[in-house]
């Protein structure tokens, strides 16, 4: 029996991942700082990953064959440069070492496109684009990636490292780009798109979750971009959202915006594992707008 | 007053560094797991860097303006792949964070040439040679380098990262290359040089220590190779040692040795800081042979 321990299981990505893993035949042990009721598909465990004693107990109770480590500080506007990234790196190193010592077989970690040198020409490739993190978040994730590969080698477990680019979808923190624009539009407000020239590579969170499940279920070792391979201007995303909501003139673009650069991930490694996204950007944004529309109907202050 | 906290102060490099720092006007606070008597130049403190509570107490007692972090697992034949590298990385991250929180101004860490991709063409340059550590030691050091630069940025301290290539000199662990050859020769034994074709970049430990003091005393930020810029075949070093001892035919070369590659560090950054080595390889090896000769006279079993 494959048993996967999922940290950050109640988070934006984690929440979309658990059922997929159960469907693929994993016994799913989901970890969160907050208690959740278990189901047939998912056994929830309340634990703080930053507490080493708790993690040790957890690993020896669960005896996971697989580890999907999603937990990290993700507080919007804070996490890029928060010193808590050091604590999360330390906790993650200990988690990986304990997983190895307990006989774990395969670990998948969650990195970030901020590990790459953002001044490199897009699309960013796992094998050839230089890594040059420029903040604590990117540095801590990149450090963990280096260490995961060597800890895995030492303890003889396989490992892969997912580097998500940009994501959106139901359940996202409402202060982030797509929900903040969508909710403004749905509330009838006018708003400004601040970074319309920036080109970003977006995937719907359902596709991100399916991609992660695909990586976990494969034998692939090393880094893999979670990306579509295609860039879209943020201004174009704002336009698509305003058309979807039926208010095509409600978003103005900041005309003084600087060139926001192009952050696009080559998706060929991910594609080679058999993954294809279900959503294109238009259908994914439509799905997201409908989710927020329902949510606002139920609780108008909810976003 | 500049106060420098030196970890690993009783080690091979640390031992050659302390007096130099005192001469440059630093109040020297030297840390070792073993007690040492303090002098006018050096205040010794017995502490285990792997114990976070001890480190916290130490930082708040000493209030260092400067940190020279040399301590690490260095057990010959073990340290490349020992899981203790994870513990040292964790302890070093905490040390840097505490140093930053306590108002530290400048940190210098000790990396390794094993951070570089050894298949890259020599000489290895700080700015252009890809980093690709292939063992736990190299990965942990490279991770710490990434994190040091970002922890420094967060807490507003300056930082540099020394990458020593190969070193030798008085006091080295006798199981390592130069002392093992020198002692065999001095004892009248015949011996085999196993890796004669490998090209390596060697500096005498006195020069390494002076280079580290130069880096600490400078405003330079980022990585700096501690290297001579010149490669020498290991077989040539063996020949020089055998001539110095007066037994020119006592070392045979392994004729089946593989191509050991070339690990040479570009020294132009270090040179730009005003450092020039005092020893060339011949005078440095002569100095080393004399040290071992004295040592063997005093204690024939000592090497």
Interface residues (C-beta under 8 A of the other chain):
Chain A: X81 X83 X86 X89 X90 X93 X94 X97 X130 X133 X135 X136 X139 X140 X142 X143 X144 X146 X147 X149 X150 X151 X153 X154 X155
Chain B: X81 X83 X86 X89 X90 X93 X94 X97 X130 X133 X135 X136 X139 X140 X142 X143 X144 X146 X147 X149 X150 X151 X153 X154 X155
